[in-house]
């Protein structure tokens, strides 16, 4: 059995304004319509023997992640049914990769035993050569079953100073590697200077650190006990206090926030991999990129004759004397005149214009938004919920207008508000509205009024989306003015 573990926790601040904390980098859609997360899932599901995929993600992204997986049309079910079982570890907040790996190892060891082989993948990387990836995974699994920690090293194509490196001995495969295609990893190196990176490239002894790993649960547990026992103990205490749910081909473990706050915030490289003398590396060429900036994302597309790359609805961009630019727009037409070497990314509520040589500094914009308390670092205008989405159309003093889309057979929680009333107008589909002691079917072009303090709920009983306009009026319109009494999605 091979169990892929997809780690989906990075916010990707260098890809703002498309990537936000509540809609992070793995959910970014590429030109083919698939998200980075969907590509990672399909890559994992393509491997032989995979009946279960474990995803470590933040709690608020649970249902959105499951929607992404189910949209791939891969059948979901119980192990042994020919379908893939989905398992989740839900973090209350980010705690770096060591905590994510440790929790996954403990869960899988408890469920499948120490010999279960785990393949740790990132949700926000690109791999374009699937056969080469599958071959590299087979090599890694063979080495992992001999009791080794195995990492993946990308053969460098340029002296890249933005990646970490792994030094290895190219002559040692047939000995210590046991004929598996893996080599002893001699040391891990942090991001080098450009000059040092050129030396690494020339030597042939260094690989880019891809941040992918393979090992048995028992091997990694032993390494955690040897090199990071305090972290492992803290994660074990967290799991003991956490709540598990299961059903419909998936299972979820929601980690206890109080205990999880005591887990050290360090990377798996620093906690274990750099300290262990039991690490092998599989050199590979799999078309890998960590999509760490807008330049990397732009590189996935072919340029036109002027070196411009247009993404999404930006195919309608109007360019006059423009060269070497990347333009992405979700809705509006972008016009550009007499510019070169720019990255232009437009979303409904934020616009980024950057020189392509300075795209690494986009995260500084995010930092300044946080300091200013501007919510565009965290939320898009459209927010995803387990039942659907809502989009803020307009807001001002004492009012807010939303467009709400509720999926078929989905329902909002039974709730009330202390500071606002709500007026719902259904524009498409139908809504079964619970309003105090009354229950009413509201059809298209009909409305319902929810007074302050009234218990209420909306259910979509139909087979098409229910679309409605909500007008909120009150002294406080924050999303935290919700008292939940009952919820299908476990949020009450």
Helices and strands as residue ranges (DSSP letters): E 2-8, G 13-15, G 25-27, H 36-45, E 52-58, G 59-61, H 62-70, E 85-91, H 96-112, E 117-122, E 126-127, H 130-144, E 149-155, E 165-168, E 183-189, H 194-203, E 206-216, H 217-227, H 229-240, E 243-247, E 250-254, H 257-260, H 268-268, I 269-273, E 279-284, E 288-289, H 294-298, E 309-312, G 313-316, E 318-320, E 326-329, E 335-337, E 342-347, E 350-355, G 356-361, H 362-372, G 375-377, E 382-385, E 388-396, E 399-406, E 414-416, E 420-428, E 431-435, E 438-442, E 447-450, E 456-459, E 466-474, E 483-486
